[in-house]
Amino acid sequence: MKTIKIIIAVVAVFAASSSYAFEEENFLGNNSVRQEIRELQRQVKQLERRVRQLEREQGDSSISSRWGCYLDDLRAGGIYGTGYTKAEAKGRVLEKCAEKDGTCFESSVKCSTED
């Protein structure tokens, strides 16, 4: 639960900061906006590493099930992804599909949980 809160906070900060960065572009110019974006990306990666570290320390005992999602695409082939939430598993499948230049529609992804 704590991990989910951290992830939500990271997304909220990133979303708020990115809109702020684009508003500032008119005043500060492209170079400072790029610098701010790089700094935010670095901070997000640092938080992701911290979340993974906390997950390893916690173990899977606090999470009762994992999700698995599958997408069968003509160009990309069969793609499978797992995650602690349905959204995480679905996101991994869509990310892999995009990397393989497949036709990736969220509605085509099928998910289930293992108990």
N, C-alpha and C positions, 0 to 999 in steps of 0.2 A: 504494500500500500504506500509505503514511504517512497519507493522507487517511482511509482506512478505520479505522485505529487511532484517529485523532482522533475520528471519529464515534462509534465504540464507546465511547470514554472519556466523551464528552459524554452519551451515553445512560445509561451506568452511573452517572455522577455525578447526573444528573437523577433516575433511578429511586431511588437511595439517598437523595438529599436529599428527595424528595417523601414517602417513607415516614417519614423523620425529622420532616418538617414536620407530618404528621398525628399523630404521637405527641406532639409538643410542644403541639398544640392544647389538650390538656387542662390544661396548665400555664400557657401564655402567653396564651390567648384568641385569638379569630378575627382581630383586627387585626394582630397580629404575624405570624400565619401568612400572611395575605394579603400583607403586606410582604415576607416571605421568598420567597413564590411569585413576586411581581413581580421581585424581585432575581434569582432563578434564571432566569426567563424572559429577562430582560435579558442575563444572562451567556450563555445558550444562543444568543440571536440574535447576540451579539458573536462567539461561537465559529463560528457558521455563516458569518458574513461573512468571518472569517479563513480558514475552509476554502475558501470560494469564491475568495478572493484567492490562496491557495496553488495551487488548481487552475488558475487563469488563468496564474500564473507558471510552473507546471510544464508546462502544455500537455497535450495528450492523448497525447503520445508514450509515456507509461508505461502507458497502458491500451490493450490491443490491440483491444477491441471494445466496442460499446455495445449495450444491451438496448432493445428496443422492446416494449411491451405494448399490447394492444387489448381493449376491452370493448364489446360491442354490447348496449345496454340499451333497452327499449321507451320508457321515459320520458325518459332522459337522452340517448339517441342513441348514435352511435359515439364512443367516447372513446379517445384514444391518449396514451401517455406514454412518455418515454425516460429512461434513466439509465445510469450506469456499471456498475450491478449489476442483477440481475433483481429483487431486492427493492426497489430504489429506483424502477425503472420501474413495477413493480406498485403501489407505494405512491402514485405520482403519479396513476395511472389511478384508483385507488380514491378518492383525495382529490377529483379532478375529478368523479367520479361522485356523491359525497356532496354536493358543492356544487350539483349540478344536481338534487338530490333523486331520484336514481335508485335502483334496486334493486341494491345493490353487494355481490356475493359474490366473494370472492377466488378461489373455484374456477372462476368464469366468465371470469377474465382469461386471455388467451392471450398468451404471450411468445415472442420469438425474439431471436437475437443477430445483428448484422451483422458480418461479418468484414472 
